[in-house]
Amino acid sequence: MKYFYFILLSILVSFLFIFANLNPYLITLDLFFVKFEGVSIGYSIIFSVFIGAIISLFLQLPRLLKRNPKVLSNKKDENP
């Protein structure tokens, strides 16, 4: 478990380089108000996955940071 995050990060970086180098074809990205020319397919795939991860993190933040309002007590089980 000591080197788990290091290995995971190394694998992620290697996949990023593989995607970037195996897809060198240039495309044109036409967004709503901006047009990007000369972007490789590999970098556009990497960028879209990264943006999707950030959006999903922001959408999950309220659920992750929500505190549990129910406080469980052991006094419910006590019947004299």
ABEGO torsion letter per residue (X at the ends): XAAAAAAAAAAAAAAAAAAAAABABBBBBBBAABBBBGBBAAAAAAAAAAAAAAAAAAAAAAAAABBBABBBBAAAABBX
